[in-house]
Amino acid sequence: MAVVSTLKATRSGRIAVHLDGEYACTVGDALLVRLGLYVGLSLTDEQVEELRSEASAERALSDAHRLLGHRARARAELGARLAARGHSEPVVRRVLAHLQADGLLDDEAFARAYVADGRRLRGWGTERIARELGRLGADPAAVQAALSDAGANAQADELQRALQALSKQRPGAPAEAARRRAYQLLVRRGFSTTVAYDAVRQWSASMSADPEEQT
Protein backbone atom coordinates (compact mmCIF):
# COMPACT_ATOMS: atom_id res chain seq x y z
CA MET A 1 0.00 0.00 0.00
CA ALA A 2 1.03 3.62 -0.59
CA VAL A 3 -0.54 6.84 0.57
CA VAL A 4 -0.86 10.05 -1.45
CA SER A 5 1.14 12.39 0.77
CA THR A 6 1.30 15.53 -1.42
CA LEU A 7 -0.40 16.97 -4.49
CA LYS A 8 1.60 20.01 -5.56
CA ALA A 9 0.92 22.30 -8.51
CA THR A 10 3.90 22.80 -10.82
CA ARG A 11 4.81 25.85 -12.90
CA SER A 12 3.37 24.14 -15.97
CA GLY A 13 -0.02 23.87 -14.27
CA ARG A 14 0.22 20.11 -13.77
CA ILE A 15 0.16 18.27 -10.45
CA ALA A 16 3.16 16.53 -8.91
CA VAL A 17 2.05 13.44 -7.01
CA HIS A 18 4.04 12.21 -4.01
CA LEU A 19 3.47 8.81 -2.44
CA ASP A 20 4.69 8.23 1.10
CA GLY A 21 6.77 11.41 0.83
CA GLU A 22 8.47 10.37 -2.43
CA TYR A 23 7.83 11.87 -5.86
CA ALA A 24 5.87 9.41 -8.01
CA CYS A 25 4.74 11.21 -11.18
CA THR A 26 3.11 14.33 -12.58
CA VAL A 27 -0.47 14.36 -13.84
CA GLY A 28 -2.93 16.76 -15.42
CA ASP A 29 -6.16 17.91 -13.84
CA ALA A 30 -8.27 15.53 -15.93
CA LEU A 31 -6.27 12.49 -14.86
CA LEU A 32 -6.27 13.69 -11.25
CA VAL A 33 -10.07 13.76 -11.30
CA ARG A 34 -10.46 10.53 -13.24
CA LEU A 35 -8.32 8.60 -10.77
CA GLY A 36 -9.91 10.34 -7.81
CA LEU A 37 -6.62 11.34 -6.22
CA TYR A 38 -6.52 13.28 -2.97
CA VAL A 39 -4.07 13.68 -0.10
CA GLY A 40 -4.45 10.76 2.28
CA LEU A 41 -5.79 8.32 -0.34
CA SER A 42 -4.40 4.81 0.07
CA LEU A 43 -3.42 3.00 -3.11
CA THR A 44 -2.78 -0.68 -3.66
CA ASP A 45 0.30 -1.78 -5.60
CA GLU A 46 -1.94 -2.30 -8.63
CA GLN A 47 -3.37 1.20 -8.31
CA VAL A 48 0.11 2.70 -8.00
CA GLU A 49 1.13 0.89 -11.17
CA GLU A 50 -2.00 2.17 -12.92
CA LEU A 51 -1.21 5.71 -11.76
CA ARG A 52 2.31 5.57 -13.15
CA SER A 53 1.12 4.01 -16.40
CA GLU A 54 -1.65 6.58 -16.92
CA ALA A 55 0.73 9.44 -16.10
CA SER A 56 3.26 8.14 -18.63
CA ALA A 57 0.59 7.81 -21.32
CA GLU A 58 -0.73 11.29 -20.57
CA ARG A 59 2.76 12.79 -20.88
CA ALA A 60 3.43 10.93 -24.14
CA LEU A 61 0.08 12.04 -25.55
CA SER A 62 0.91 15.64 -24.68
CA ASP A 63 4.26 15.30 -26.47
CA ALA A 64 2.52 13.77 -29.47
CA HIS A 65 0.04 16.64 -29.69
CA ARG A 66 2.90 19.16 -29.61
CA LEU A 67 4.71 17.31 -32.41
CA LEU A 68 1.55 17.11 -34.51
CA GLY A 69 0.97 20.80 -33.85
CA HIS A 70 4.08 21.62 -35.87
CA ARG A 71 3.07 19.48 -38.87
CA ALA A 72 1.33 16.25 -39.83
CA ARG A 73 3.44 13.12 -39.37
CA ALA A 74 3.45 9.50 -40.41
CA ARG A 75 2.75 6.92 -37.71
CA ALA A 76 6.29 5.47 -37.77
CA GLU A 77 7.93 8.90 -37.61
CA LEU A 78 5.80 10.01 -34.68
CA GLY A 79 6.49 6.75 -32.88
CA ALA A 80 10.23 7.20 -33.35
CA ARG A 81 10.09 10.78 -32.08
CA LEU A 82 8.19 9.72 -28.96
CA ALA A 83 10.63 6.88 -28.31
CA ALA A 84 13.52 9.34 -28.67
CA ARG A 85 11.92 11.40 -25.90
CA GLY A 86 12.17 8.45 -23.55
CA HIS A 87 8.67 7.01 -23.77
CA SER A 88 8.48 3.24 -23.46
CA GLU A 89 7.37 1.04 -26.35
CA PRO A 90 4.05 0.01 -24.72
CA VAL A 91 3.19 3.64 -23.99
CA VAL A 92 4.09 4.71 -27.53
CA ARG A 93 1.90 1.95 -29.01
CA ARG A 94 -0.97 3.01 -26.79
CA VAL A 95 -0.67 6.67 -27.72
CA LEU A 96 -0.42 5.93 -31.45
CA ALA A 97 -3.52 3.74 -31.28
CA HIS A 98 -5.37 6.50 -29.41
CA LEU A 99 -4.41 9.15 -31.97
CA GLN A 100 -5.33 6.88 -34.86
CA ALA A 101 -8.74 6.15 -33.32
CA ASP A 102 -9.31 9.90 -32.96
CA GLY A 103 -8.42 10.47 -36.61
CA LEU A 104 -5.32 12.51 -35.76
CA LEU A 105 -2.90 9.96 -37.20
CA ASP A 106 -3.62 8.63 -40.68
CA ASP A 107 -0.81 7.53 -42.99
CA GLU A 108 -3.11 7.49 -46.02
CA ALA A 109 -4.28 11.07 -45.48
CA PHE A 110 -0.73 12.15 -44.67
CA ALA A 111 0.62 10.58 -47.88
CA ARG A 112 -2.12 12.11 -50.04
CA ALA A 113 -1.48 15.59 -48.64
CA TYR A 114 2.29 15.20 -49.01
CA VAL A 115 1.95 14.03 -52.63
CA ALA A 116 -0.31 16.98 -53.46
CA ASP A 117 2.04 19.50 -51.84
CA GLY A 118 5.11 17.89 -53.40
CA ARG A 119 3.62 18.16 -56.86
CA ARG A 120 1.87 21.52 -56.60
CA LEU A 121 4.08 23.53 -54.23
CA ARG A 122 7.53 22.00 -54.53
CA GLY A 123 7.43 20.93 -58.17
CA TRP A 124 8.85 17.49 -57.33
CA GLY A 125 8.61 14.38 -59.41
CA THR A 126 7.06 11.14 -58.25
CA GLU A 127 10.36 9.45 -57.42
CA ARG A 128 11.49 12.19 -55.05
CA ILE A 129 8.09 12.37 -53.38
CA ALA A 130 8.20 8.61 -52.81
CA ARG A 131 11.73 8.85 -51.39
CA GLU A 132 10.75 11.62 -49.00
CA LEU A 133 7.66 9.78 -47.82
CA GLY A 134 9.80 6.71 -47.22
CA ARG A 135 12.25 8.80 -45.21
CA LEU A 136 9.37 10.12 -43.13
CA GLY A 137 8.24 6.57 -42.37
CA ALA A 138 4.93 6.61 -44.23
CA ASP A 139 3.35 3.21 -44.77
CA PRO A 140 4.47 1.90 -48.21
CA ALA A 141 0.94 0.83 -49.16
CA ALA A 142 -0.36 4.31 -48.27
CA VAL A 143 2.38 5.91 -50.37
CA GLN A 144 1.60 3.73 -53.37
CA ALA A 145 -2.12 4.47 -53.07
CA ALA A 146 -1.48 8.22 -52.84
CA LEU A 147 0.80 8.20 -55.86
CA SER A 148 -1.76 6.21 -57.84
CA ASP A 149 -4.61 8.62 -57.12
CA ALA A 150 -3.74 10.70 -60.18
CA GLY A 151 -5.11 7.89 -62.31
CA ALA A 152 -4.57 7.41 -66.01
CA ASN A 153 -3.29 10.96 -66.57
CA ALA A 154 -0.42 10.60 -64.09
CA GLN A 155 2.30 10.33 -66.77
CA ALA A 156 1.00 13.33 -68.70
CA ASP A 157 0.71 15.36 -65.50
CA GLU A 158 4.26 14.42 -64.55
CA LEU A 159 5.53 15.59 -67.92
CA GLN A 160 3.69 18.90 -67.64
CA ARG A 161 5.16 19.52 -64.19
CA ALA A 162 8.63 18.71 -65.50
CA LEU A 163 8.15 21.20 -68.35
CA GLN A 164 6.94 23.76 -65.81
CA ALA A 165 10.14 23.22 -63.82
CA LEU A 166 12.12 24.05 -66.97
CA SER A 167 9.96 27.01 -67.99
CA LYS A 168 12.39 29.59 -66.56
CA GLN A 169 15.47 27.86 -67.89
CA ARG A 170 17.11 29.07 -71.08
CA PRO A 171 19.49 27.00 -73.20
CA GLY A 172 23.04 28.23 -73.17
CA ALA A 173 25.98 27.52 -75.41
CA PRO A 174 26.77 24.82 -76.16
CA ALA A 175 23.20 23.51 -76.33
CA GLU A 176 24.22 20.00 -75.30
CA ALA A 177 25.57 21.27 -71.97
CA ALA A 178 22.32 23.17 -71.36
CA ARG A 179 20.27 20.05 -72.06
CA ARG A 180 22.45 18.05 -69.69
CA ARG A 181 21.99 20.62 -66.90
CA ALA A 182 18.24 20.65 -67.50
CA TYR A 183 18.11 16.85 -67.36
CA GLN A 184 20.10 16.77 -64.11
CA LEU A 185 17.79 19.40 -62.61
CA LEU A 186 14.75 17.24 -63.27
CA VAL A 187 16.39 14.09 -61.94
CA ARG A 188 17.33 15.94 -58.72
CA ARG A 189 13.70 16.97 -58.35
CA GLY A 190 12.70 13.33 -58.54
CA PHE A 191 11.35 12.99 -62.06
CA SER A 192 11.91 9.62 -63.69
CA THR A 193 14.61 9.37 -66.35
CA THR A 194 11.95 8.80 -69.02
CA VAL A 195 9.97 11.89 -68.05
CA ALA A 196 13.15 13.96 -67.70
CA TYR A 197 14.34 12.94 -71.15
CA ASP A 198 10.98 13.72 -72.81
CA ALA A 199 10.70 17.06 -71.00
CA VAL A 200 14.21 18.16 -71.95
CA ARG A 201 13.61 17.13 -75.55
CA GLN A 202 10.37 19.17 -75.76
CA TRP A 203 11.89 22.09 -73.86
CA SER A 204 14.95 22.18 -76.10
CA ALA A 205 12.82 21.99 -79.22
CA SER A 206 10.55 24.81 -78.05
CA MET A 207 13.53 27.01 -77.22
CA SER A 208 15.04 26.36 -80.64
CA ALA A 209 11.75 27.36 -82.24
CA ASP A 210 11.40 30.52 -80.13
CA PRO A 211 12.12 33.53 -82.38
CA GLU A 212 13.61 35.42 -79.43
CA GLU A 213 16.15 32.65 -79.00
CA GLN A 214 17.14 32.85 -82.65
CA THR A 215 17.92 36.60 -82.68
N, C-alpha and C positions, 0 to 999 in steps of 0.2 A: 504493500500500500504506500501511497505518497499523498501528501497534502499540499494543496495550492497555498503557498505561503505569501506570495506577492503577485500583484498584477499592476505593472507600472507602464504608464504611457511613455513612448519613445518620441524623439524629435520628428520622426516620420509619421507620427499619428497612429502607429501600431502599438500593440500591447506586449510587453515582455512578461513571460510567464515563468515564475520561479516555483519549484517544487522542493519542499523541505529545505528552503533557504538556498537552493542551487538553481542557477539559470537553466531552463529547459528548452524554451523556444520562443519565438515571437509570432503573434497571430494578429489578424485583422479583427475589426469589430464584429463582422458577420460570423466568423468562425467562433469567436468568443461566445456569442449568443447561441449559436447552433449547438455548441458543446456544453452550454450551460455552466461555464466556468465562473467561480467566485472564490474569494479568499476563504480558506477553511474547508473547501471541498476535498473530500478524500477520493482518490482515484486508485483503481486496481491496476495491476501491472498491464493488463490488456488495455485499459483505458489510457494509460500513459503512452503506450505504444501507438494507440490510435491518435492521440493528441500530437505526438511527434510526426506521425505520417501525414496527418491532415495539414499540419503547419508547413511541412516540406512541400506538399502539393500546392498549397496556397502560394508559397513563395515562388515556386517554379511557374505557376500560372501567371503570376504578376510579371515575372521576367519575360514570359512568352508574349504577353500583351504589349509590353514595351517594345520588344523586337518587332512585332507585327505592326506596331504604330509607325515605325520608320518606313517599312515597305512590306509588301506581300512576300511570303517565303514558301518554298517547297517543304514538305513534311520532313524529309531527311535533313535538310539544311537546318531547320528550326531545332530538330532533335539534337543535332551535333552542337549547335550553339548553346543549348540548355545544358548538355553534358559538360561542355567546356566551362560552364559556370559552376560546376560542382554538384549538379543535381544527379541523383542516382538513376540507374536505368529503369527501375520500376516506376519511379515518380515521373520520369520523362515520358514513358509509354502511357501512363495515366493521363497526363496533361495533353499529349497529342491526341489521344482518343476523345477527350473532352472538347478540345477545340474543333476537331473534325465533326463531332456530333452537333456542335453549335454552328457549323457552316463557316467557321473562321479559318479553316485549314483545308484546302481543296487543291490537290495537285493538278487536276484537269483544268479548273478555272485559272489557276496560276499560269499554267503552260499556255492556255489560249491568250491570256492577256499579254504574256511575254512575247509570244509570236507576233501578235498584232503590233505591239510597240516596236519590236525589232524591225519589222518590215516598214511600218509607216513613219516612225520617228527617227530610227537609227539608220535606215537604209541598208540593213544587213541582208545577206543571202541566207537561204535555208540552212546551209551547212554550219555557218557560224552561230545561228540561233540555236541549232541543235546542240552544238558544243557548249554554249553558255548554259543552256538548260541542264545539260549533263553535269556541268561543273557546280551548278546550284543544287544538285541532288534531286531534280524533278523525276518522278516516276517515268521510266522509258515508254511505257504504254501510253501514258498521258501526253508525253511529248509527241509521239507518233500520231496520236489522234488529233492533236492541235495542229500539227503541220499538214495533216491531210484534209483539214476543214476547208481549205481553199478549193477543193474539188478539181474538176477537169481542167480548169483554167489556170492551175497553179504554175505550170511551166511558162505560159505566156505572161502571167503576172510577174514571175521572177525575172524574165527577160526585160520587161518594161521597167522594173525597179533598177536593174543593172544599167540600162540605158540612162535612166534618170541620174544615177550616180556619176555617169560620165558626161552629163549635160554641160557641166561647167569646165570640162577639160578641153584643151585645144591641142591638136597635133603639133609637135615641134619638128625640128629637122635634126637627124633624119627621121622619116615617118616610122620606120621599123622600130626605133627606140621608143617613140611615143606610144606605139601600139603595145609594146612590151610593158611599159609603165602602166598603161591603162589596164592591161590584163592582170598584172600583179595587184593593182588596186582592188579590182573586183574579187580576186581570190582572197585577199586579206579581209575583205568584208564578208566572206563566207559564201560567195556564189560558187556554184559548181563549175568545173573546168569547161563543161559543154556550154553552159549559159554565158560564162565569161568570154569564151571564144566567139560565140554568135554576137554578143553585145559589142565587142571590140570591132568585129568585122562590119557590123551595121554602122557603128559610130564613125569608124574610119571612112567608110564609103560616103556617109552624109557630110562629113567635113570636107572631103575631096570635092563633093558636088556643090558645096557652099560657095557662092560667088565671092563673098568677102574673104574666103580663105585663098581664093585664086588671084586676088589683086596684089 
